[in-house]
């Protein structure tokens, strides 16, 4: 199914930043058998994009925070079987050390209660180099201002680099207008 058709099915909101997001994912060159975690399901955008790219995904939100019908969106584009949902908090992830090949957080990092603790947890469950990657898509100030037109109390934009502490990580930042991609790898 083409991206244009998927956008037609899921609507304009799904199309925001889609080209940038897909380009970043493609350039990661992840193995098709990669074990992937998506933190912060929301409307399911990241999980759906990854599933459409052929990956099996585990995604989740804290219990009681399932505020969007991501399952209906995944069902509409025939990827519901590629996505497993679990309740969890980023600050206390229920997975073994070095478990995931790639971990994504799409527009959710600025919502984490304890960002430093969440970063440590994400680091703990990410495999070591050369495979493990952590990709945080986080809104720019302009992106947050756009969101605030509809949701005035939305939290401020966050730079994930400010929360890595002394964790041994290399990172690059891909700038994308309303959204930046922070790509981290263990040293």
OpenMM code with the backbone's topology and positions (N, CA, C; nanometers):
from openmm import Vec3, app, unit

residues = "UNK UNK UNK UNK UNK UNK UNK UNK UNK UNK UNK UNK UNK UNK UNK UNK UNK UNK UNK UNK UNK UNK UNK UNK UNK UNK UNK UNK UNK UNK UNK UNK UNK UNK UNK UNK UNK UNK UNK UNK UNK UNK UNK UNK UNK UNK UNK UNK UNK UNK UNK UNK UNK UNK UNK UNK UNK UNK UNK UNK UNK UNK UNK UNK UNK UNK UNK UNK UNK UNK UNK UNK UNK UNK UNK UNK UNK UNK UNK UNK UNK UNK UNK UNK UNK UNK UNK UNK UNK UNK UNK UNK UNK UNK UNK UNK UNK UNK UNK UNK UNK UNK UNK UNK UNK UNK UNK UNK UNK UNK UNK UNK UNK UNK UNK UNK UNK UNK UNK UNK UNK UNK UNK UNK UNK UNK UNK UNK UNK UNK UNK UNK UNK UNK UNK UNK UNK UNK UNK UNK UNK UNK UNK UNK UNK UNK UNK UNK UNK UNK UNK UNK UNK UNK UNK UNK UNK UNK UNK UNK UNK UNK UNK UNK UNK UNK UNK UNK UNK UNK UNK UNK UNK UNK UNK UNK UNK UNK UNK UNK UNK UNK UNK UNK UNK UNK UNK".split()
positions = [
    Vec3(0.0849, -0.1169, 0.0000),
    Vec3(0.0000, 0.0000, 0.0000),
    Vec3(0.0898, 0.1237, 0.0000),
    Vec3(0.0622, 0.2179, -0.0875),
    Vec3(0.1444, 0.3377, -0.0982),
    Vec3(0.1197, 0.4311, 0.0200),
    Vec3(0.2191, 0.5142, 0.0471),
    Vec3(0.2072, 0.6110, 0.1547),
    Vec3(0.0924, 0.7083, 0.1279),
    Vec3(0.0738, 0.7463, 0.0031),
    Vec3(-0.0352, 0.8371, -0.0332),
    Vec3(-0.1712, 0.7746, 0.0006),
    Vec3(-0.1861, 0.6457, -0.0297),
    Vec3(-0.3115, 0.5769, 0.0008),
    Vec3(-0.3319, 0.5664, 0.1520),
    Vec3(-0.2254, 0.5384, 0.2248),
    Vec3(-0.2328, 0.5280, 0.3706),
    Vec3(-0.2757, 0.6618, 0.4313),
    Vec3(-0.2170, 0.7707, 0.3821),
    Vec3(-0.2555, 0.9039, 0.4292),
    Vec3(-0.4026, 0.9297, 0.3975),
    Vec3(-0.4481, 0.8865, 0.2807),
    Vec3(-0.5891, 0.9009, 0.2448),
    Vec3(-0.6806, 0.8262, 0.3412),
    Vec3(-0.6359, 0.7112, 0.3883),
    Vec3(-0.7155, 0.6304, 0.4807),
    Vec3(-0.7116, 0.6883, 0.6225),
    Vec3(-0.5933, 0.7272, 0.6676),
    Vec3(-0.5769, 0.7696, 0.8068),
    Vec3(-0.5933, 0.9200, 0.8284),
    Vec3(-0.5926, 0.9959, 0.7224),
    Vec3(-0.6201, 1.1383, 0.7337),
    Vec3(-0.4975, 1.2270, 0.7399),
    Vec3(-0.5250, 1.3553, 0.7320),
    Vec3(-0.4203, 1.4567, 0.7248),
    Vec3(-0.3307, 1.4585, 0.8487),
    Vec3(-0.3885, 1.4344, 0.9641),
    Vec3(-0.3095, 1.4362, 1.0871),
    Vec3(-0.1970, 1.3324, 1.0830),
    Vec3(-0.2234, 1.2180, 1.0213),
    Vec3(-0.1218, 1.1144, 1.0071),
    Vec3(-0.0084, 1.1609, 0.9160),
    Vec3(-0.0399, 1.2487, 0.8206),
    Vec3(0.0596, 1.2902, 0.7223),
    Vec3(0.1596, 1.3922, 0.7750),
    Vec3(0.1308, 1.4572, 0.8889),
    Vec3(0.2236, 1.5569, 0.9424),
    Vec3(0.3601, 1.4946, 0.9686),
    Vec3(0.4628, 1.5546, 0.9126),
    Vec3(0.6025, 1.5127, 0.9310),
    Vec3(0.6310, 1.3722, 0.8793),
    Vec3(0.5407, 1.3146, 0.8006),
    Vec3(0.5552, 1.1746, 0.7577),
    Vec3(0.6780, 1.1533, 0.6692),
    Vec3(0.7053, 1.2456, 0.5774),
    Vec3(0.8205, 1.2282, 0.4891),
    Vec3(0.9507, 1.2283, 0.5694),
    Vec3(0.9616, 1.3229, 0.6620),
    Vec3(1.0808, 1.3320, 0.7477),
    Vec3(1.0963, 1.2054, 0.8320),
    Vec3(0.9887, 1.1619, 0.8947),
    Vec3(0.9923, 1.0432, 0.9808),
    Vec3(1.0331, 0.9191, 0.9009),
    Vec3(0.9718, 0.8995, 0.7855),
    Vec3(1.0045, 0.7826, 0.7021),
    Vec3(1.1481, 0.7868, 0.6531),
    Vec3(1.1971, 0.9057, 0.6194),
    Vec3(1.3357, 0.9189, 0.5736),
    Vec3(1.4331, 0.8809, 0.6854),
    Vec3(1.4076, 0.9287, 0.8072),
    Vec3(1.4944, 0.8948, 0.9210),
    Vec3(1.4947, 0.7436, 0.9423),
    Vec3(1.3767, 0.6823, 0.9443),
    Vec3(1.3684, 0.5368, 0.9662),
    Vec3(1.4444, 0.4612, 0.8565),
    Vec3(1.4242, 0.4999, 0.7325),
    Vec3(1.4926, 0.4336, 0.6204),
    Vec3(1.6443, 0.4430, 0.6344),
    Vec3(1.6939, 0.5609, 0.6735),
    Vec3(1.8388, 0.5817, 0.6844),
    Vec3(1.9020, 0.5124, 0.8040),
    Vec3(1.8206, 0.4582, 0.8947),
    Vec3(1.8749, 0.3814, 1.0077),
    Vec3(1.9259, 0.2452, 0.9632),
    Vec3(1.8768, 0.1982, 0.8484),
    Vec3(1.9167, 0.0677, 0.7947),
    Vec3(1.9001, -0.0440, 0.8963),
    Vec3(1.7859, -0.0466, 0.9623),
    Vec3(1.7584, -0.1504, 1.0608),
    Vec3(1.7354, -0.2848, 0.9927),
    Vec3(1.7833, -0.3901, 1.0557),
    Vec3(1.7581, -0.5257, 1.0084),
    Vec3(1.6075, -0.5513, 1.0146),
    Vec3(1.5495, -0.6152, 0.9126),
    Vec3(1.4053, -0.6419, 0.9133),
    Vec3(1.3590, -0.7254, 1.0329),
    Vec3(1.4498, -0.7990, 1.0943),
    Vec3(1.4156, -0.8814, 1.2111),
    Vec3(1.4429, -0.8105, 1.3435),
    Vec3(1.4682, -0.6812, 1.3382),
    Vec3(1.4972, -0.6054, 1.4594),
    Vec3(1.3805, -0.6116, 1.5567),
    Vec3(1.4149, -0.6201, 1.6846),
    Vec3(1.3156, -0.6129, 1.7911),
    Vec3(1.3015, -0.4654, 1.8270),
    Vec3(1.1798, -0.4114, 1.8121),
    Vec3(1.1595, -0.2670, 1.8239),
    Vec3(1.0537, -0.2340, 1.9284),
    Vec3(1.0845, -0.1311, 2.0076),
    Vec3(0.9918, -0.0780, 2.1066),
    Vec3(0.9559, 0.0650, 2.0688),
    Vec3(0.8279, 0.0971, 2.0788),
    Vec3(0.7776, 0.2330, 2.0581),
    Vec3(0.7196, 0.2796, 2.1914),
    Vec3(0.7780, 0.3830, 2.2500),
    Vec3(0.7327, 0.4325, 2.3801),
    Vec3(0.6404, 0.5517, 2.3589),
    Vec3(0.5155, 0.5366, 2.4013),
    Vec3(0.4171, 0.6433, 2.3858),
    Vec3(0.3327, 0.6223, 2.2619),
    Vec3(0.2406, 0.5297, 2.2670),
    Vec3(0.1625, 0.4895, 2.1497),
    Vec3(0.0827, 0.6048, 2.0893),
    Vec3(0.0149, 0.6814, 2.1732),
    Vec3(-0.0685, 0.7902, 2.1214),
    Vec3(-0.1684, 0.7384, 2.0196),
    Vec3(-0.1718, 0.8003, 1.9030),
    Vec3(-0.2610, 0.7573, 1.7948),
    Vec3(-0.2031, 0.6407, 1.7141),
    Vec3(-0.0846, 0.5962, 1.7533),
    Vec3(-0.0234, 0.4814, 1.6875),
    Vec3(0.0620, 0.5141, 1.5679),
    Vec3(0.0890, 0.6425, 1.5451),
    Vec3(0.1597, 0.6833, 1.4240),
    Vec3(0.2944, 0.6129, 1.4072),
    Vec3(0.3799, 0.6168, 1.5099),
    Vec3(0.5117, 0.5557, 1.4960),
    Vec3(0.5009, 0.4046, 1.4816),
    Vec3(0.4188, 0.3413, 1.5637),
    Vec3(0.4025, 0.1958, 1.5539),
    Vec3(0.3507, 0.1571, 1.4159),
    Vec3(0.2571, 0.2329, 1.3632),
    Vec3(0.2011, 0.2033, 1.2310),
    Vec3(0.3057, 0.2224, 1.1216),
    Vec3(0.3812, 0.3316, 1.1273),
    Vec3(0.4867, 0.3549, 1.0269),
    Vec3(0.5884, 0.2412, 1.0301),
    Vec3(0.6295, 0.2011, 1.1504),
    Vec3(0.7272, 0.0921, 1.1617),
    Vec3(0.6684, -0.0401, 1.1126),
    Vec3(0.5434, -0.0672, 1.1460),
    Vec3(0.4781, -0.1901, 1.1000),
    Vec3(0.4636, -0.1894, 0.9477),
    Vec3(0.4296, -0.0754, 0.8913),
    Vec3(0.4199, -0.0645, 0.7451),
    Vec3(0.5565, -0.0851, 0.6788),
    Vec3(0.6626, -0.0586, 0.7540),
    Vec3(0.7990, -0.0813, 0.7046),
    Vec3(0.8413, -0.2262, 0.7212),
    Vec3(0.7524, -0.3103, 0.7773),
    Vec3(0.7785, -0.4533, 0.7879),
    Vec3(0.8213, -0.5027, 0.9246),
    Vec3(0.8315, -0.4153, 1.0226),
    Vec3(0.8786, -0.4545, 1.1556),
    Vec3(0.7647, -0.5018, 1.2446),
    Vec3(0.7974, -0.5909, 1.3391),
    Vec3(0.7092, -0.6274, 1.4495),
    Vec3(0.7390, -0.5277, 1.5603),
    Vec3(0.6360, -0.4736, 1.6238),
    Vec3(0.6525, -0.3652, 1.7198),
    Vec3(0.5871, -0.4005, 1.8529),
    Vec3(0.6539, -0.3634, 1.9607),
    Vec3(0.5892, -0.3569, 2.0916),
    Vec3(0.5738, -0.2086, 2.1204),
    Vec3(0.4547, -0.1672, 2.1581),
    Vec3(0.4290, -0.0269, 2.1885),
    Vec3(0.3529, -0.0179, 2.3191),
    Vec3(0.3562, 0.0978, 2.3813),
    Vec3(0.2837, 0.1096, 2.5064),
    Vec3(0.2760, 0.2486, 2.5635),
    Vec3(0.1896, 0.2579, 2.6621),
    Vec3(0.1605, 0.3807, 2.7361),
    Vec3(0.1448, 0.3410, 2.8833),
    Vec3(0.1565, 0.4386, 2.9741),
    Vec3(0.1234, 0.4084, 3.1140),
    Vec3(-0.0235, 0.3686, 3.1244),
    Vec3(-0.0527, 0.2832, 3.2200),
    Vec3(-0.1905, 0.2396, 3.2395),
    Vec3(-0.2804, 0.3615, 3.2610),
    Vec3(-0.3953, 0.3614, 3.1929),
    Vec3(-0.4898, 0.4721, 3.2036),
    Vec3(-0.4626, 0.5868, 3.1087),
    Vec3(-0.3544, 0.5785, 3.0280),
    Vec3(-0.3201, 0.6859, 2.9353),
    Vec3(-0.3512, 0.6511, 2.7894),
    Vec3(-0.4297, 0.5505, 2.7665),
    Vec3(-0.4604, 0.5094, 2.6292),
    Vec3(-0.5682, 0.6018, 2.5729),
    Vec3(-0.5270, 0.7210, 2.5336),
    Vec3(-0.6208, 0.8261, 2.4984),
    Vec3(-0.6596, 0.8288, 2.3513),
    Vec3(-0.6054, 0.7430, 2.2728),
    Vec3(-0.6365, 0.7480, 2.1300),
    Vec3(-0.6654, 0.6075, 2.0767),
    Vec3(-0.7451, 0.6016, 1.9734),
    Vec3(-0.7833, 0.4735, 1.9141),
    Vec3(-0.6806, 0.4304, 1.8097),
    Vec3(-0.5612, 0.3962, 1.8550),
    Vec3(-0.4549, 0.3546, 1.7643),
    Vec3(-0.4909, 0.2223, 1.6956),
    Vec3(-0.5649, 0.1347, 1.7656),
    Vec3(-0.5980, 0.0037, 1.7085),
    Vec3(-0.6822, 0.0172, 1.5827),
    Vec3(-0.7778, 0.1076, 1.5838),
    Vec3(-0.8619, 0.1285, 1.4665),
    Vec3(-0.7771, 0.1769, 1.3487),
    Vec3(-0.6827, 0.2681, 1.3755),
    Vec3(-0.5935, 0.3157, 1.2688),
    Vec3(-0.5091, 0.2008, 1.2138),
    Vec3(-0.4531, 0.1194, 1.3017),
    Vec3(-0.3708, 0.0058, 1.2574),
    Vec3(-0.4543, -0.0951, 1.1788),
    Vec3(-0.5754, -0.1168, 1.2225),
    Vec3(-0.6657, -0.2099, 1.1526),
    Vec3(-0.6976, -0.1582, 1.0116),
    Vec3(-0.7207, -0.0287, 0.9983),
    Vec3(-0.7558, 0.0302, 0.8683),
    Vec3(-0.6482, 0.0072, 0.7623),
    Vec3(-0.5215, -0.0007, 0.8053),
    Vec3(-0.4119, -0.0204, 0.7092),
    Vec3(-0.3482, -0.1589, 0.7224),
    Vec3(-0.4207, -0.2511, 0.7858),
    Vec3(-0.3840, -0.3932, 0.7914),
    Vec3(-0.2495, -0.4228, 0.8579),
    Vec3(-0.2189, -0.3540, 0.9694),
    Vec3(-0.0950, -0.3839, 1.0405),
    Vec3(-0.1180, -0.4150, 1.1893),
    Vec3(-0.2431, -0.4314, 1.2295),
    Vec3(-0.2726, -0.4575, 1.3699),
    Vec3(-0.2002, -0.5823, 1.4201),
    Vec3(-0.1834, -0.6828, 1.3340),
    Vec3(-0.1162, -0.8069, 1.3733),
    Vec3(0.0343, -0.7896, 1.3943),
    Vec3(0.0913, -0.6773, 1.3535),
    Vec3(0.2344, -0.6518, 1.3697),
    Vec3(0.2650, -0.5691, 1.4945),
    Vec3(0.1600, -0.5286, 1.5669),
    Vec3(0.1776, -0.4388, 1.6809),
    Vec3(0.1225, -0.5036, 1.8077),
    Vec3(0.2073, -0.5110, 1.9094),
    Vec3(0.1654, -0.5618, 2.0402),
    Vec3(0.1643, -0.4451, 2.1376),
    Vec3(0.0537, -0.4263, 2.2076),
    Vec3(0.0414, -0.3176, 2.3040),
    Vec3(0.0604, -0.3697, 2.4460),
    Vec3(0.1352, -0.2928, 2.5267),
    Vec3(0.1520, -0.3220, 2.6696),
    Vec3(0.1444, -0.1913, 2.7476),
    Vec3(0.0998, -0.2013, 2.8727),
    Vec3(0.1049, -0.0845, 2.9605),
    Vec3(0.2408, -0.0805, 3.0288),
    Vec3(0.3067, 0.0348, 3.0238),
    Vec3(0.4319, 0.0556, 3.0946),
    Vec3(0.4613, 0.2042, 3.1015),
    Vec3(0.5489, 0.2401, 3.1945),
    Vec3(0.5986, 0.3767, 3.2066),
    Vec3(0.7429, 0.3782, 3.1598),
    Vec3(0.7831, 0.4846, 3.0949),
    Vec3(0.9202, 0.4955, 3.0446),
    Vec3(1.0224, 0.4914, 3.1571),
    Vec3(0.9819, 0.5307, 3.2767),
    Vec3(1.0736, 0.5322, 3.3901),
    Vec3(1.0904, 0.3956, 3.4564),
    Vec3(1.0120, 0.2974, 3.4140),
    Vec3(1.0190, 0.1634, 3.4741),
    Vec3(0.9788, 0.0611, 3.3674),
    Vec3(1.0683, 0.0351, 3.2746),
    Vec3(1.0365, -0.0507, 3.1602),
    Vec3(1.0498, -0.1985, 3.1960),
    Vec3(0.9459, -0.2783, 3.1685),
    Vec3(0.9426, -0.4195, 3.2091),
    Vec3(1.0113, -0.5140, 3.1100),
    Vec3(1.1338, -0.4797, 3.0724),
    Vec3(1.2072, -0.5600, 2.9753),
    Vec3(1.3475, -0.5871, 3.0274),
    Vec3(1.4070, -0.6964, 2.9778),
    Vec3(1.5418, -0.7353, 3.0173),
    Vec3(1.6451, -0.6358, 2.9648),
    Vec3(1.7619, -0.6359, 3.0266),
    Vec3(1.8742, -0.5547, 2.9803),
    Vec3(1.9085, -0.5922, 2.8359),
    Vec3(1.9494, -0.4932, 2.7589),
    Vec3(1.9972, -0.5131, 2.6205),
    Vec3(1.9001, -0.5954, 2.5361),
    Vec3(1.7735, -0.5674, 2.5458),
    Vec3(1.6697, -0.6480, 2.4816),
    Vec3(1.6337, -0.6004, 2.3406),
    Vec3(1.6267, -0.4696, 2.3197),
    Vec3(1.5766, -0.4156, 2.1927),
    Vec3(1.6886, -0.3681, 2.1010),
    Vec3(1.6666, -0.3886, 1.9715),
    Vec3(1.7591, -0.3382, 1.8699),
    Vec3(1.7389, -0.1887, 1.8482),
    Vec3(1.6148, -0.1452, 1.8570),
    Vec3(1.5840, -0.0034, 1.8366),
    Vec3(1.4648, 0.0352, 1.9236),
    Vec3(1.4748, 0.1549, 1.9788),
    Vec3(1.3672, 0.2087, 2.0615),
    Vec3(1.3317, 0.3462, 2.0074),
    Vec3(1.2022, 0.3673, 1.9869),
    Vec3(1.1521, 0.4935, 1.9339),
    Vec3(1.0631, 0.5624, 2.0362),
    Vec3(1.0705, 0.6938, 2.0387),
    Vec3(0.9780, 0.7764, 2.1160),
    Vec3(0.9405, 0.8921, 2.0236),
    Vec3(0.8176, 0.8928, 1.9783),
    Vec3(0.7734, 0.9914, 1.8802),
    Vec3(0.6842, 1.0963, 1.9469),
    Vec3(0.7424, 1.2118, 1.9765),
    Vec3(0.6649, 1.3196, 2.0372),
    Vec3(0.6193, 1.2895, 2.1780),
    Vec3(0.6842, 1.1950, 2.2439),
    Vec3(0.6416, 1.1565, 2.3782),
    Vec3(0.7430, 1.1924, 2.4865),
    Vec3(0.8681, 1.2153, 2.4503),
    Vec3(0.9727, 1.2359, 2.5507),
    Vec3(0.9405, 1.3523, 2.6442),
    Vec3(0.8881, 1.4610, 2.5909),
    Vec3(0.8586, 1.5778, 2.6749),
    Vec3(0.7432, 1.5520, 2.7721),
    Vec3(0.6735, 1.4390, 2.7576),
    Vec3(0.5666, 1.4006, 2.8495),
    Vec3(0.6163, 1.3106, 2.9635),
    Vec3(0.7362, 1.2560, 2.9532),
    Vec3(0.7871, 1.1667, 3.0575),
    Vec3(0.8008, 1.2441, 3.1890),
    Vec3(0.7598, 1.1805, 3.2985),
    Vec3(0.7646, 1.2460, 3.4299),
    Vec3(0.9081, 1.2722, 3.4752),
    Vec3(0.9947, 1.1709, 3.4675),
    Vec3(1.1342, 1.1826, 3.5096),
    Vec3(1.2201, 1.1457, 3.3885),
    Vec3(1.2561, 1.2462, 3.3115),
    Vec3(1.3244, 1.2238, 3.1844),
    Vec3(1.4611, 1.1571, 3.2006),
    Vec3(1.5348, 1.1940, 3.3040),
    Vec3(1.6666, 1.1321, 3.3266),
    Vec3(1.6527, 0.9842, 3.3600),
    Vec3(1.5588, 0.9520, 3.4460),
    Vec3(1.5358, 0.8115, 3.4816),
    Vec3(1.4870, 0.7335, 3.3589),
    Vec3(1.3973, 0.7938, 3.2805),
    Vec3(1.3485, 0.7286, 3.1589),
    Vec3(1.4646, 0.7015, 3.0634),
    Vec3(1.5542, 0.7987, 3.0488),
    Vec3(1.6692, 0.7804, 2.9598),
    Vec3(1.7561, 0.6653, 3.0078),
    Vec3(1.7776, 0.6558, 3.1384),
    Vec3(1.8571, 0.5453, 3.1936),
    Vec3(1.7906, 0.4108, 3.1668),
    Vec3(1.6592, 0.4044, 3.1814),
    Vec3(1.5854, 0.2811, 3.1554),
    Vec3(1.5934, 0.2431, 3.0069),
    Vec3(1.5759, 0.3407, 2.9217),
    Vec3(1.5828, 0.3142, 2.7776),
    Vec3(1.7228, 0.2660, 2.7404),
    Vec3(1.8228, 0.3299, 2.7967),
    Vec3(1.9610, 0.2891, 2.7733),
    Vec3(1.9821, 0.1441, 2.8174),
    Vec3(1.9303, 0.1102, 2.9334),
    Vec3(1.9466, -0.0242, 2.9903),
    Vec3(1.8918, -0.1321, 2.8979),
    Vec3(1.7786, -0.1090, 2.8339),
    Vec3(1.7155, -0.2146, 2.7540),
    Vec3(1.7543, -0.2106, 2.6060),
    Vec3(1.8403, -0.1153, 2.5676),
    Vec3(1.8873, -0.1064, 2.4298),
    Vec3(2.0132, -0.1894, 2.4127),
    Vec3(2.0187, -0.2676, 2.3050),
    Vec3(2.1380, -0.3477, 2.2770),
    Vec3(2.2583, -0.2571, 2.2550),
    Vec3(2.3760, -0.3149, 2.2714),
    Vec3(2.5001, -0.2405, 2.2532),
    Vec3(2.5318, -0.2228, 2.1052),
    Vec3(2.6214, -0.1328, 2.0782),
    Vec3(2.6696, -0.1060, 1.9433),
    Vec3(2.7203, -0.2362, 1.8839),
    Vec3(2.7065, -0.2666, 1.7592),
    Vec3(2.6662, -0.1783, 1.6516),
    Vec3(2.5161, -0.1806, 1.6217),
    Vec3(2.4382, -0.2507, 1.7015),
    Vec3(2.2979, -0.2690, 1.6663),
    Vec3(2.2030, -0.1723, 1.7348),
    Vec3(2.2180, -0.1520, 1.8624),
    Vec3(2.1194, -0.0770, 1.9382),
    Vec3(2.1131, 0.0701, 1.9051),
    Vec3(1.9918, 0.1179, 1.8818),
    Vec3(1.9702, 0.2588, 1.8526),
    Vec3(1.8492, 0.3076, 1.9313),
    Vec3(1.8572, 0.4316, 1.9725),
    Vec3(1.7459, 0.4990, 2.0370),
    Vec3(1.7153, 0.6217, 1.9530),
    Vec3(1.5916, 0.6319, 1.9061),
    Vec3(1.5530, 0.7425, 1.8198),
    Vec3(1.4381, 0.8172, 1.8853),
    Vec3(1.4652, 0.9427, 1.9182),
    Vec3(1.3635, 1.0264, 1.9805),
    Vec3(1.3250, 1.1358, 1.8827),
    Vec3(1.1993, 1.1331, 1.8398),
    Vec3(1.1453, 1.2415, 1.7584),
    Vec3(1.0803, 1.3385, 1.8565),
    Vec3(1.1331, 1.4586, 1.8617),
    Vec3(1.0823, 1.5552, 1.9587),
    Vec3(1.0516, 1.6867, 1.8871),
    Vec3(0.9428, 1.7478, 1.9276),
    Vec3(0.8994, 1.8718, 1.8646),
    Vec3(0.9974, 1.9851, 1.8902),
    Vec3(1.0083, 2.0722, 1.7913),
    Vec3(1.0826, 2.1966, 1.8065),
    Vec3(0.9892, 2.2973, 1.8733),
    Vec3(1.0415, 2.4144, 1.9063),
    Vec3(0.9563, 2.5204, 1.9626),
    Vec3(0.8423, 2.5529, 1.8669),
    Vec3(0.8724, 2.5587, 1.7371),
    Vec3(0.7679, 2.5877, 1.6376),
    Vec3(0.6616, 2.4773, 1.6362),
    Vec3(0.7044, 2.3534, 1.6516),
    Vec3(0.6104, 2.2416, 1.6564),
    Vec3(0.5194, 2.2492, 1.7776),
    Vec3(0.5764, 2.2853, 1.8929),
    Vec3(0.4970, 2.2986, 2.0154),
    Vec3(0.3985, 2.4141, 2.0016),
    Vec3(0.4423, 2.5248, 1.9426),
    Vec3(0.3508, 2.6384, 1.9246),
    Vec3(0.2325, 2.6008, 1.8362),
    Vec3(0.2569, 2.5201, 1.7345),
    Vec3(0.1466, 2.4737, 1.6486),
    Vec3(0.0486, 2.3882, 1.7293),
    Vec3(0.1017, 2.2992, 1.8124),
    Vec3(0.0171, 2.2137, 1.8963),
    Vec3(-0.0641, 2.2985, 1.9944),
    Vec3(-0.0006, 2.4011, 2.0500),
    Vec3(-0.0672, 2.4849, 2.1499),
    Vec3(-0.1846, 2.5636, 2.0941),
    Vec3(-0.1921, 2.5773, 1.9650),
    Vec3(-0.3095, 2.6443, 1.9059),
    Vec3(-0.4351, 2.5619, 1.9321),
    Vec3(-0.4185, 2.4311, 1.9401),
    Vec3(-0.5315, 2.3426, 1.9676),
    Vec3(-0.5354, 2.3001, 2.1144),
    Vec3(-0.4176, 2.2806, 2.1748),
    Vec3(-0.4063, 2.2356, 2.3145),
    Vec3(-0.3184, 2.3358, 2.3899),
    Vec3(-0.3758, 2.4455, 2.4398),
    Vec3(-0.2977, 2.5548, 2.4995),
    Vec3(-0.2060, 2.5136, 2.6156),
    Vec3(-0.2397, 2.4143, 2.6913),
    Vec3(-0.1592, 2.3748, 2.8064),
    Vec3(-0.0528, 2.2712, 2.7771),
    Vec3(-0.0263, 2.2456, 2.6499),
    Vec3(0.0701, 2.1421, 2.6125),
    Vec3(0.2083, 2.1747, 2.6702),
    Vec3(0.2824, 2.0722, 2.7200),
    Vec3(0.4158, 2.0963, 2.7782),
    Vec3(0.5145, 2.1561, 2.6786),
    Vec3(0.6192, 2.2176, 2.7322),
    Vec3(0.7250, 2.2765, 2.6501),
    Vec3(0.8012, 2.1703, 2.5722),
    Vec3(0.8665, 2.2144, 2.4669),
    Vec3(0.9565, 2.1272, 2.3912),
    Vec3(1.0744, 2.0900, 2.4813),
    Vec3(1.1329, 1.9749, 2.4562),
    Vec3(1.2435, 1.9241, 2.5365),
    Vec3(1.3563, 1.8794, 2.4450),
    Vec3(1.4784, 1.9071, 2.4846),
    Vec3(1.5944, 1.8566, 2.4128),
    Vec3(1.6427, 1.7317, 2.4874),
    Vec3(1.6249, 1.6129, 2.4300),
    Vec3(1.6640, 1.4889, 2.4983),
    Vec3(1.8115, 1.4835, 2.5375),
    Vec3(1.8967, 1.5533, 2.4657),
    Vec3(2.0400, 1.5524, 2.4949),
    Vec3(2.0664, 1.6048, 2.6366),
    Vec3(1.9794, 1.6932, 2.6841),
    Vec3(1.9955, 1.7494, 2.8188),
    Vec3(1.9777, 1.6453, 2.9285),
    Vec3(1.9292, 1.5261, 2.8956),
    Vec3(1.8954, 1.4259, 2.9971),
    Vec3(1.9789, 1.2985, 2.9900),
    Vec3(2.0855, 1.2983, 2.9077),
    Vec3(2.1643, 1.1758, 2.8978),
    Vec3(2.2633, 1.1609, 3.0128),
    Vec3(2.2860, 1.2698, 3.0870),
    Vec3(2.3784, 1.2618, 3.1996),
    Vec3(2.5139, 1.2124, 3.1542),
    Vec3(2.5690, 1.1135, 3.2254),
    Vec3(2.7004, 1.0605, 3.1879),
    Vec3(2.6899, 0.9246, 3.1183),
    Vec3(2.5733, 0.8957, 3.0631),
    Vec3(2.5589, 0.7716, 2.9860),
    Vec3(2.6499, 0.7788, 2.8635),
    Vec3(2.7252, 0.6726, 2.8351),
    Vec3(2.8170, 0.6746, 2.7203),
    Vec3(2.7413, 0.6563, 2.5880),
    Vec3(2.7034, 0.7686, 2.5284),
    Vec3(2.6248, 0.7672, 2.4051),
    Vec3(2.6850, 0.8596, 2.3004),
    Vec3(2.6784, 0.8166, 2.1777),
    Vec3(2.7021, 0.9043, 2.0640),
    Vec3(2.5661, 0.9463, 2.0121),
    Vec3(2.5566, 1.0652, 1.9555),
    Vec3(2.4280, 1.1047, 1.9006),
    Vec3(2.4452, 1.1993, 1.7825),
    Vec3(2.3432, 1.1974, 1.6989),
    Vec3(2.3308, 1.2937, 1.5899),
    Vec3(2.1889, 1.3495, 1.5961),
    Vec3(2.1748, 1.4686, 1.5433),
    Vec3(2.0437, 1.5327, 1.5388),
    Vec3(2.0105, 1.5631, 1.3932),
    Vec3(1.8958, 1.5152, 1.3497),
    Vec3(1.8441, 1.5453, 1.2156),
    Vec3(1.7337, 1.6482, 1.2336),
    Vec3(1.7509, 1.7642, 1.1753),
    Vec3(1.6531, 1.8720, 1.1898),
    Vec3(1.5435, 1.8573, 1.0864),
    Vec3(1.4192, 1.8763, 1.1323),
    Vec3(1.3071, 1.8557, 1.0432),
    Vec3(1.1962, 1.9593, 1.0511),
    Vec3(1.2249, 2.0813, 1.0878),
    Vec3(1.1205, 2.1840, 1.0909),
    Vec3(1.0407, 2.1822, 1.2201),
    Vec3(0.9272, 2.1129, 1.2201),
    Vec3(0.8427, 2.1063, 1.3394),
    Vec3(0.8859, 1.9953, 1.4349),
    Vec3(0.9759, 1.9105, 1.3865),
    Vec3(1.0172, 1.7915, 1.4603),
    Vec3(1.1643, 1.7660, 1.4317),
    Vec3(1.2414, 1.7313, 1.5335),
    Vec3(1.3798, 1.6890, 1.5148),
    Vec3(1.3915, 1.5420, 1.5532),
    Vec3(1.4877, 1.4746, 1.4931),
    Vec3(1.5149, 1.3344, 1.5280),
    Vec3(1.6520, 1.3292, 1.5965),
    Vec3(1.6520, 1.2793, 1.7183),
    Vec3(1.7734, 1.2599, 1.7964),
    Vec3(1.8046, 1.1107, 1.7915),
    Vec3(1.9179, 1.0776, 1.7330),
    Vec3(1.9550, 0.9376, 1.7137),
    Vec3(2.0750, 0.9066, 1.8029),
    Vec3(2.0544, 0.8182, 1.8993),
    Vec3(2.1575, 0.7834, 1.9970),
    Vec3(2.2048, 0.6402, 1.9744),
    Vec3(2.3345, 0.6180, 2.0008),
    Vec3(2.3924, 0.4843, 1.9993),
    Vec3(2.4865, 0.4718, 2.1178),
    Vec3(2.4907, 0.3523, 2.1767),
    Vec3(2.5854, 0.3289, 2.2851),
    Vec3(2.7275, 0.3354, 2.2299),
    Vec3(2.8194, 0.3913, 2.3100),
    Vec3(2.9604, 0.3995, 2.2677),
    Vec3(3.0267, 0.2644, 2.2820),
] * unit.nanometer
topology = app.Topology()
chain = topology.addChain("A")
for resn in residues:
    res = topology.addResidue(resn, chain)
    for name in ("N", "CA", "C"):
        topology.addAtom(name, app.Element.getBySymbol(name[0]), res)
